[in-house]
Each structure stands twice: as structure tokens, then as C-alpha cells.
Amino acid sequence: EEKHDFILDEGMYCTYTYSGEYDRTNQLFYKMKDWIQEHNYKIEGPFLEFLLIDIHETKKVEEYITSIHVKIKPK
């Protein structure tokens, strides 16, 4: 019986990872959604944002790394 804060469901994900300010995240949700639709996939869950490197690891904004994931499946 392992305890977890979060379990990522098995499956196929569309992922976008970027560095720098967080202010691009909302734009990227729309960009990813468009890409998913254009490539004949369907979104199966919520967009998930993971802050891999943030203010807790560095004070340099250019070193921040954010990863966005959304579960998808073919249409």
C-alpha cells in the first residue's frame, strides 16, 4: 500500500515543456488544443501543469522549467 500525492493515468499524452516565465502557459493550452485537433486526436482529461524548476530551486526566471500534459486518444 504505497501512498501517493498524485497518480498520472496510463495512456498517451500530448506534452509541451518550456523554460522561462509562466505567463505563456494559457497561450500554450490553446496551441496544444489546436495541434491535438489538427492531428485527429481527442482530449481525454484536464490539462496538467508541472513546475519542474521554479522559485524553490532558482531565483533566475530564465531557468524555470514548466511542463504541460494532457491525455489524448485518436478520434
Sequence and secondary structure as in RCSB ss.txt:
>XXXX:A:sequence
EEKHDFILDEGMYCTYTYSGEYDRTNQLFYKMKDWIQEHNYKIEGPFLEFLLIDIHETKKVEEYITSIHVKIKPK
>XXXX:A:secstr
    S    SSEEEEEEEES GGGHHHHHHHHHHHHHHTTEEE S  EEEEEE TTT S GGG EEEEEEEEEE 
